[in-house]
Amino acid sequence: MKTPKFLLPVATAGVLALTLSACGGGGGGGTTAGGGDAEQGLDGRGPITYVQGKDNSNVVRPVIEKWNAAHPNETVTFKEQTDQADQQHDDLVQNFQAKNANYDVVSVDVVWTAEFAAKGWLQPLKDKMALDTSAMLKPTVEAASYKGTLYAVPKDSDGGILYYRKDLVPTAPKTWDEMMGMCSIATENNIGCFAGQYAKYEGLTVNTAEAINSTGGSVLDKDGKPNLNTPEAKAGLENLVKAYADGNIPKEGITFQEEQGRQAFQDGKLLFHRNWPYVYNLAVTEGSSKVKDVLGMAALPGTDGPGASTLGGHSAAVSVYSKNKATALDFLKFITTEETQKFYATQGSLAPVLSALYDDQELVAKLPYLPVLKTSIENAVPRPVTPFYPAVTKAIQENAYAAIKGEKTVDAALSDMQKSIESASAGQ
């Protein structure tokens, strides 16, 4: 799957989107957290390797060069993976299974943390390996944790944004019902009302989870068990189903991934559009954009205020097999300093994980969407935290898609979703 993870810089037209998603993987291996390999190498210092997907925004190498200049005896080597999330995931799995000590620090998508932690592959960041996360946005820390223990440090984040036409809607809707009530404006102007990402792929999991979370429901409960047979979950999925049936989500919306929706909005064919912050730069700089002078941005609408965006982004984790974990921990601290996070934001347009940077006026002047994005991330909910994520996302996609198309009732779709996730969690 390809989903935008970069917020493109205002000053440059940059790289689009790449890789956020759940992917298949396999295998056992590793050790239980807190024992075995996790107790080894805690005081080790020396050269380490950092593993991450393709550095499209060219921020990794300059950061590593700066580190290496200051730490000549503890240099970091960059192992660059492909730009495909499934290939990144499977590469990490293979090297963890092989107990490769040379994959010291690895970049993990927020949906991989639980899987890798449950298999004992990630070093628990506690006791001697603890680091301070108090300045970070809380949802990013939660996404880097599993069963109450921090297993990675948030590195960059992302959240959903509602884009709208300020010339037609001077004030953004604060609730879903308010937005649906404004669809008459779209009809009067002969354009579609609202679209997100409703094709049958990872983006549909994101949008379905947002709908359910925004009405007070949840895909999984606090114990990680499916929690879909509830009035709240039903209300959330019904919002999407009803909007599609009524035409408020145009018929072609069932085929939209990020780019199709962005293009439709920029072409003036939509009143409202849910997408990631990367859209901002393109919408205001591309010559063909019909919304560059009327672009509005707001938090996703919920039941009685801001809705619950699905959290995006990546964290950095230390492998339990690393021999130089003291160096690895210091490197984690280095990539989360204010200076490094500012560099990520201004040079690579990666959303910071430090809360204070969203109120930094110098930064906001360069990236004016930051205040809206902060609201989005503060209200964000991670995708279901489970070691069985590939099966969970498949269940969500298949059943939500069938419900939106009218092939299943909402009740049947949620019931089937519940059963599929229960089976996956039971290893069936």
Buried (B, 14 or more C-beta within 10 A) or exposed (E): BBBBBBBBBBEEEBBBBBBBBBBEBEEEBBBEBEEEBBEBBBEBBEBBBBBBBBBBBEBBEBBBEBBBEEBEEBBBEBBEBEBBBBBBBBBBBBBBBEBBBBBBBBBBBBBBBBBBBBBBBBBBBEEEBEEEBEEBBEBBBBBBBBEEBBBBBBBBBBBBBBBBBBEBBEEBBBBBEEBBEBBEBBEEBEBBBBBBBBBBBBBBBBBBBBBBBBBBBBBBEEEBEBBBEBEBBBBBBBBBBBBBEEBBBBEBBBEBBBBBBBBBBBEBBBBBBBBBBBBBBBBBBBEEBBBBEBBBBBBBBBBEEBBBBBBBBBBBBBBBBBBBBBBBBBBBEBBBEEEBBBBBBBBBBBBBBBBEBBEBEEBBEBBEBBBBBBBBBBBBBBBBBBBBBBBBBBBBBBBBBBBBBEEBEBEEBBBBBBBBBBBBBEEE
